[in-house]
């Protein structure tokens, strides 16, 4: 998510300047680089590379590649010329791009003394200065730790399993065989409801409809010009966020009146129970809105891409169906309901999800701003420069993965996932706290899909910019199986 927001808003800022700067020459040795290098006592040197044109640098080339079916062609070309770590200038900032797994790991695991998140002004204004995506240091660690511990709890996993099953079955009950089902839309609706319930315990109903309407207006601002005056998209998005914050604060006040439970039922409970007094109501409410974005973005895209890849790989789909039908028959025979551990214990289902994360690259990388001159593996990242840890190139590197562009879940049956070559959820202090829940939701969705339906997918393509999504929203024609009663 981080890189998606940076790319969208920065591109929109820079595009109006393109016609002004096209006449300029390439400027690999501008004064800013000379001063950064000369002022540093380090023996390390800047990585090789080109800074492109003044102001826009190589942004146009980056964006044009991002719109293609091979977004990594931008980095692949430069890796061949300069190596796995190279310098460039994109989105208004001199940048060191890393497609080296070890360098990426170093960036992810560094603390705020070395790197901090850096976003365009419009995004900072929309998300708020107290957003968990922007803050760093002890406050960030406090919030991340509280939420991460809650997301790992067995009680929450049991709650999400019950709710996810309920929303999935309700959605699938309405699927018809005489018209296509748009899986991307269905997945977004389900994932958003689940996440909102986890965050603020809001059930489907009129308030949920109002929240979703305002949320759609809010996220539209992520792709708008950074101009906050009445009539602009950014202004409308900020107004929408104010309305959502007001709803969250109303829920928080209701909890205080009724008594905040010691055993938290949602993320708001967790943060309200914190005794540090660092977490203000405004900070909590703002972050609840920001944390709804995975329900619109990463989790439903993971579900949709899994169906896309399975549709194109009959052998994987057949094995997935057999594994899930075996579990369903066993549970039916003993008269037990499926629990969260059942879903996560399906080995082949988990390899399908892992391979979808690798090949789909819902998060292509993260950007960090260097707070001081940083040395990594003989490279220098000057203070004030951006460090771009580009996951996609690592996930598609044939050094680590045979036939990297093929969907091959079996590659994970004997492969260690706990290494720096696989970072779909980031890493370090900002490792996505909801990674286990994302896997659980995808497992539940796939289980009910393959045990209730057979389908034929219409032709569709993956769009990788500004966000990963299916161009036609993944239309499929479904047929119910005899076991879907």
N, C-alpha and C positions, 0 to 999 in steps of 0.2 A: 504493500500500500504506500509506503513512504515514497518510493521512487516514482510511482504513478502520479502522485500529487505534485511532485517537483517538476516532472516533465510537462504535465499539462499546463500548469500556470506559467512556467518559465517560457515555454514555446510561444504562448499567446502574447507574452510581453515583448518578445524579441522579433516576432514576424513583421510588425510594422516598420522595423528598422532595416529590413533586408535591402530594399531598393536604394537606400541611402549609402550603404557601405559596399555595394557590389563593385565599385570602381577601384577600391583599394587593393593593394598588393598583399601577398602573404607576409605574415610578420612573426616568424619563428623566434626572433631574438629581440623582442620588445624590452623596453626599459624595466617593466615590472619584473620580468624574469631575472634580468641581470641584478637588480637590487636584491631580490629574494635570495639568489644564489650567493652573491658576494657578501651579504651580511651574515650569512650562516657560517659558523666555525666548523661545520660538519665536513668530513671528507667525502661523504656520499654525494652523488650527483643526481640532478634531475633525470628522470627516465627520458629516453628518446621519444620523439613524436613531433607533431605539428600543431600549432595553435590556430592555423587557418586564418580567416579574415578578421580584421578589427571588429570588435563588438560582438559579432555573431559567431566568430570562431568557426567550428565545424558543426554547428547546430543543425544546419540544413541537411547535411549529409547524414547526421545521426537520425533525424526525424524521417527522412526519406527511406532509410533502411528499416526503421521501426515500423513503418507502414507496410513493409513487404512481408512475405511469408518466412523470411530469414532475418529477423531483427539483428541477430548477432553478426551479420555480414559487416557491420561497421567495425566491430572489434576484431573480427577474423582478419580483415585486411590489414589492420594496424599491428596485430600480433605477428603476422608474417614479416612485416617491415621492421618492427621495433622490439618485439618480444612481448611476453605476457603482461608486462606492466609498461604503460606508456602515458605520455602527457597529451592533452588536447585542451580545447576551450569550448565548452558547451553550456548553453543556458546562461550565458553572461558571466561565467566563472572559469578561471583556469583550473583544470582538473587533472588529477592522476587517476587513470582507469586501471583497475586490477582485474585480470582474468586468471590470476594465480591463486589457487586455493589456500595456500599458506598465508599469503599477504591478506587475503580476505578475512581469514580467521583472526589475524592480528588486529585488523581494523574493527571487527565485530567485538572483540574482547577487550579493546582499549577503553579506559575510563574517560571521564569528561575533561581530564587534564590534557588529553591528547586530541580527542575528537568529540564533537557535539553535532546533533542534527542541525541542518541548516535548510530553511525553506524560504521561498519568495514571500515578499511582504503581504501580498493578497491572501496567501494561504495561512500565514501566521494570524492575520486579522480574522479570517473565517474560523479557524480552529481555536483561536484564543491562546494567549501567552501561557496559560496554565495547563494546556493540553499535555497529556502524557507523552505525546509524540515530540514535543518541543522541550519540555523541562528536562533537567539532568541533575546529577548529584544525588544528595541524600533523599530529597523529596521524590525523585523519579524511582529510586530504589525502593522507597517505602511503599509507594502505590503499586509498583510492579510486583513486589513481594506479596502484598496483601491479596491482590487479584490472582496472582499465580497460585498461591496456596489454596485459595477457594476453588479455582478451576480444577485443581488436582484432587479435590475431595471426592470420596466415593458417594457421599450423599448427593452431591450435585450431578455426578454422572448418572445416578439412578433417576434423579428428577428429569434430566435432559432426555434420557432414554424414553421415559414415559411420555413426555411432551412431544418429542420428535416423532415417536410412533403415532401419536394421536394426530398430529398435523399432516404427516405423510399419508396415513390411511384416509383421512378426510379429503385430502387433495386428490389422491388416486381414485377414490370412489366416484369422483365427478368426471374422470377421463372417459371419453367416448371413442368408439371404434370407427365412427363414420367421418371423423375429421382429425387433423393432426393435433398432437399435444406439443406445446412449445416448452420443452424441458427446462430451458434456461429461466423462463418466467416462473414456472412451477417451483424450481429450486430456490429462486430468490424469495418468493413468497413464504415458503416453508422456513428457510434459514433466518429470515428477518423476524418472524414470529418467535422462533426459538430463542434468538439472541435477546430480543426485547424482554422476553419473560425472564431470562437469566439476569439481565441488567437491572430491571425495575419492577419485575413481577406484574407486568401489564398483560392481561388476557385479550384475545381477539374480541373486537367489539367496536363501538363508535370511537372511543378514544384511540384505539389502535389504528383505525382508518384515518383519523385526523393526524395522528403522529406520522404515519407513513406518507401522507400527502405533503406535510411540511418537510419531512425528511427528503423527499424527492426534490423539492425546491432547494433545500439546503445543499445537497450534493451536486446540483447543477452549477453551483458557484465554483466548484473545483475546476470547472472547465471554462471559466469566464475571464474577461479582461479585469485586471486589478484596479477597477475604478469604482469607488464607493460613493455614488450619488444617486438620488431617487431616480428610478427608471432603469438602472443597470441590474444585471443579473447578480452581481456581488451584493448589492444593496438588498435585493429580494431574498437572497440566501441568508444574509445576516438577520433579516427580519424573521425569516422562518426559524432560524436557530433560537432567537429570543422566545418565540412561542413554544418551541419544544423544551427549552430550559424552564420556562414557567410551568409546564406540565410536570416535569421531573421534580421541581421544587415543591409543587403541590403534593406529589406522592411522598416526598421526603417529610413534609410537614405532617401528613397523615400518619406516617410511621412513628413520628415522635409523639404524637397525641396518643396513639394506640399502644405505644411501647415498642421499642426496637428489640427484636428477639435476640437472645444471646447466641443462639445457633442460627447463623444467617441463612436466609432463603434466596437472597440475590446479592448482586455486587453493591448496591446502595446500602444494604444492611452491613456489609463488610466494612465499607468506608465510614459509615456513620458510627460504627462501634470502635473505630480507631481512637486510642487514648492520647495520641501524640499532639492533638490540637493543631496540626499543620494543615488539615484538610478542611477548608472552608466549604460552605454550601455551594458557593458559586463554582469553585473548583470541581466539586463532585458532580454537579449538574452538567457543566461543560463537558467533562470527560465521559459522562454517560452517552451524550450525543455523538462524540467522536468515536466511541467504541461500538456504535451501531453500524459503522461502515463495513466491517467484515461480513455482516449479514446481507449486504447488498453486493459485495464485491467478491472477496476471496473464497469463502465457503461455497456459495452456490456455483461459482465458476469451477471449483474443484469437482463438484458433483457432475456438472454438465460435461466437462472435459473427459471425465471417466467414462461416461456413456458414449461420447464421441469416439474415443479410442477403442472401447470394447466393440462398438458397432463395426469398426474397421478391422477387428481381429477376432474372427469367429472362434478360434481355438481357445483364446483367453475367456471369451464370453461363456463358452460351454463349460469350462472348468469352474468358473465363478458360479454358474447356475447349479452345477452338481454339488459344490461345496455348501451353498446356502440352502438348497433343497434338502440335503442330508440333515442339516441342523434343524430345519423346520419340521421335518418328519419326526425326528427324535423328540423335539419339544412337544409336538402334538401327541405322541405316543405316551409320554410320561405325564402329560397334562400340566406342563409348566409354561410360564410366559418367558419370553426372551429377556435377559437382563444385559446390562452394559458390557459385562465381561464376556458374554457369549459373542457379541458382535466383534469385539476386539481380539478374540481368540481365533478368529477365522484366518488361517495363515495366508491363503491365496488372495483373499479379499484385501488383506493388508498390503500384499505386494502390488496389487492393482492400484491401490491408492498411492503407494510410494512411487510407482512408475509414472502415474499421472502427475504427481508433483514434480518429478524430475523433467519429464518431457514437456509438460504444460507451462511450467515456469510462471505461475500466477504472480509471483513477486520476482522481478528480473534482477533486483539488486537493491542496495541502499547507498545513500549519499551521506557523507559526513564532512564537516568543516574542521580543518586542522587548527588547533588552538596554539600550537607551537610548531617549530620545525620537527618533523618526525622522520626517523630513519627506519626503513623496513627492508631487510634482505639486500642491503647495499643501495637502495633507492632513497631519495630525499623527497618528502612531501612538504613544501614550504608552508609556514604559518599563513593562514588565510585562504589557502587553496582548498579545493574540494577533493575528497577521496571517494571514488566511486567503486565500490565492491560489486562487480558484475557477476551475479550468480549464474546467469543463463549460459555464458560461455563455458563455465566449469561443468555444469550439468550436461552439456552437449559435447564435451571434450572426449575424443576417441581414445585418449591416453587412459582415461578412467572407465569408459563405457564402450564396449564393442558395439558397433552399428548404433551410434547414439541417437539417430533420428528414427529408429524403429521402436514401436511400443512393444516392450518385452518384459512383462512382469516377472518372468522366471529368472531374470538376471539377479533378482533380490533374494532368491531362496537361500543362497549361500554367501551373501554379501553383507558386510558390516555397514549399517547406516550411521553409526556414530563417528563419522570422520568429517574432515573439513571439505571433502569433495561433494558433500550433499548438504545444502543449507537452505531448504525451501522455506523455513520459518525464521531465517536470520540466525542470530546467535548472540552470545555474551549477555550483558545486562539487559538487552532489549529483545532477547529471544521471545517470540510470540507466546504469551501465556496461555493462549487458547488452542495450542497445537493438538493436544490430546482430544479436545472437544471437536475440533474440525474433523479429525479422523473418525470419531464416533458418529458424528452426524452423517458423514459420507458413507460409513458402513451400514447404518440403518437405512438410508435412502436406497443404496444398491441392493440390500437384502430384499426389501419389499418390492423393488422394481423387478428383479430377476425371478422372484418366486411367484409373482402375480401376473407377469406379462411376458409376451414375446413382442418384438417390435421390428419395424423396418425404418431406418433413418433416411430422411431426404438428404440430398446433397447440401452440404454446408461447409463453411470454411472458418478457420480461427483467425480473428483479428487481434493483433498484439499491441495496438496503440490507439488511443492513449491508455486504454485498459485492455486486459485480456478478456475476450468474449467471443461468442459465436455470431457470425454476421447475420444469420437468419433466425437466431434464437433457438436453434437446434430442434426443428420440427421432426417428430417421429409419429408413425402410425402404429398404434398398439392393438394387440389382441389378448384378451384375458385367457389365462390358463385354467385348466380344470381344478387346480389347487388354490385358486384365488377366491374361494367362497367367503 
